[in-house]
């Protein structure tokens, strides 16, 4: 079963890049500003500074949102070609619009952020895809579960995978699993990540073919296997 | 010749690499050697439960303060456990005074989720009167000396403090519904499982360092923490991204590597549990001597 996802790139007019990304019942808007000048105190002499702001759909950001910011920041910094912009700042704003559950929110935020960075044309060393998986008591791995499926499952995991070698960049697990079960989930997540990378690719092709940069008809000429 | 120390300051990455190239680390350990662990429970007399953990130079004190509060409407028969990690500037120059930083927040959140999602504690046991009174356990995890590997040490101190915890018995006057606490702390909390974490710092895709010190963490990309139950089941795997410049994805690990981490963590498990048991027995026997 394919992952239910959609995106609208260049969604915001004032940002350098933005993406309105929907994943299942979760939707987020991610916007990127920069590389621009930032706080002097946050400047690095050898790389750019990435600032992540995560806004929940209701209420003030709490400690949980700060944690999400940390996770996203650590992952994105991994792929950013940050050495190209010393002393600069890249601002990444993520606005939650609605969410199914916290795992999917993290997944959607990360994928949305990567798409917004692509839209902004920020140089990166690779791409990331986040995938939520859950392992049910019956031994079935569900990719992008609904809140109900999550509740009924034994364990839930978020994997952040990298496009070049399908290596694990980050992993967050809740609920116990045996080693064999864990491996099964990881393998399924790698399969699902391929689908997300394919989605990135087709969306970028769409975006640039409408600008006349790439002829959408000759998509096969640019065929490239992300994994 | 300039002293070795200035090399470390001027070119930290190069300095560190020269050790790693020799299958070693600046503190003399090889990649797969952990630092000695020492655990002491009952180190704070005023707290309901407490423990001190030392992992090499890393020193963590965990104190559990129990307060009676109202249970939430969602779960009227459950108490609360609130782990809170504090990293004050005195433990390392990398931490600043003021609101909690990223590391403290993410560690607190990690511990909170770990307790909640794995049925480690019987939350129902913390309820005194359904819908009225429940215990809220504030677990303050204080870092006195930070030398890396916060996850392992804070989790160990939290588990040890919760094992040491004894709550006062609550007496309820049937007529006035007034509460009174007995002076004797007797009620123990049932800890169903004892999760233990093993952390690796990822230097690159080939080299991972077990039990990283602060110097190792500074030179490495991400960290992988494998939390295992006593049975060896994977309770949680937490892998953070790294913060490095110019090298292509240094801290990403292949799925095969993840299995290696799990098996290394499993091999360390019995030693850590043994240390914890010894500390608890030592405390219990000391208490018997002076009633």
Interface residues (C-beta under 8 A of the other chain):
Chain A: X46 X47 X63 X64 X66 X67 X70 X71 X74 X75 X76 X77 X78 X79 X82 X83 X125 X126 X157 X160 X162 X164 X165 X166 X167 X168 X169 X170 X171 X172 X173 X174 X175 X176 X177 X178 X179 X182 X183 X186 X187 X190
Chain B: X100 X102 X105 X106 X108 X109 X113 X117 X118 X205 X221 X222 X224 X229 X232 X233 X234 X235 X236 X237 X238 X239 X240 X241 X242 X243 X244 X245 X246 X248 X249 X251 X252 X253 X254 X255 X258 X259 X262
